[in-house]
């Protein structure tokens, strides 16, 4: 649920105006854009997609406005040409501002009457005000549980009567300046922003099943610069976090260990990278260009065992750092323990990643690829596209499938746009 930052539908000029949805993922080393429209049976049909290098961005944040603007224009144009329409509005998945979790318990007097929607909205507004007053912007407000007069926690307290309501709210907050830079970049590209979604939240909506989100699932999105975490429980987002280690660290060590260039190291990692010992075979030799080789000259050769040893060590470093960070937030995990782990992001495609993660964390593990209601995707789709599909899901559902019952479902697009303007005024 995202009362602080409403998410609406994308629009486009042309015959499909008002029904077309567009989503962007502003990642570290790539930008992705999906354009879709409602299809039969309540699903979505992919009309066009774009992929471009994330020039002008670092860690998902704008570091060169002109270069970032050119990259965003390019990815939009690529998707628009496939779809045959011009995008006017988007929902964007972002890592800018270092989104982080804040848990707040907000109390509201009832005076003996029943809890109404207005009580919940007032409690959420108060939680938002506390975070904004501390200097942060609010991306999402997710009510996790409620108690009336100190009773048992419930997911939906509406209709319960008592003297006082206590609402536990998960606030996803971010730094203001990086968000402003993202909004400024998209404005210069002449697209209106219908909503910003924290990247790990979007990735979870893009590759997790409803059952996984309900039973409890830890999503681990291994991007280029960082590994982002989203913990879902009871169908709702319970925690987000990140560690500053990602696929680039693996590429760097492969380049260093094999005396090759970063470009060549990235290629070798993607083609032959693995983290399981069965991939260690000294008889399998990998040809590579070493530092100083010309573009058509290959002088190096290494056994695959050596590559696997390097990659496995760096992935274990990422997993160890992740485990340490999870221990820091052990209270939320003990209260709402995950029953499964899903790996997504570009580095999730390394051979044996799911096996190594299951061994390290003791949870059933799978590789999360874009899935759900969007037709036009392959079954082996790149896990790095989970976030853009999740952003598309937010645009389709309004506030997403993790809302407190249907508080958002009865509001129209105009009301969501009005609350987006209110969000912008309150945060900036």
C-alpha angles and dihedrals in degrees: 000000000000110000090154094057113024119208120213142170126297117236134204136190116250136051094325096051114150095016103062120097126207129189135184131199111202100199135168102260102010142035120214131193129188125189118192142159133208112278136189118304095024095292132121130249118215110234101175144347137198134197124187139162112269096241113176094023130099122182088354091300128113111255098158113031097194094048092045091049091052091049093049091048090051095051092046091049092050092053093042093053091054092046096042093228139092118245117228102171134030143182109223130206109212142180092190118123094028097264111225139178127253121182116208131176111211123191127205127183117238103181093215097307129117123273112262132192088255090062092054093046091049091051091049090048090053091051090051092049091053092053095043091049088057090059102261132116119236118231100172139009113200119181106214103181143338137213129200114208091345094301129141116312115260132187096223116028097178112130095022114122127214147110101277140020120210115193123191106213128192108210120195104204132181141183112275103221098060090048090051090053091052092049091048091051094050091046090055087053088057096242123127117228114232093180148338118229126194105249098235090049090051092046090053092051089048101052110016124089121233089248092054092051090047098047094043127271137185112217116202113192109191106200130174098268103021145011111239124203131206121180116199124192133164089008092299139099106259103172144001129193143147142211122210095240125095147139093305089066089057092048092048093053093046090052092048096043095047097038093238138123124276091246091053091043090054091050093049092045092053095046102039108010116130139158102202125090094233086072089062105101119148089197091064107082124193119209115215143168112250127211108291096024119130121242092262097038125091115185104154134079129178134178115253088236090070093051092047092051092054095045094045092051093052094046090050088052089055092047092048091051089048092051091050091051092049090052088056088060097038094133095067091044093050091049092048106019119197115240096196142017125224123194120206138158129077097296091054088081094071109117113267097010093131092049094049093047092050090050092048100044102027094230130119104264136196137169111259115221127176108284143152133072099350114105118201097058123115121236089240094050118157110273086219088075095062094098096052090050090049090052088052089052090053090052090050098045100037100222096014132247096294098072124128097266107300105323091132098035097079096052123094131228092261092057091048090051090050091052090048089057089047090050090052093050093047096047100037 
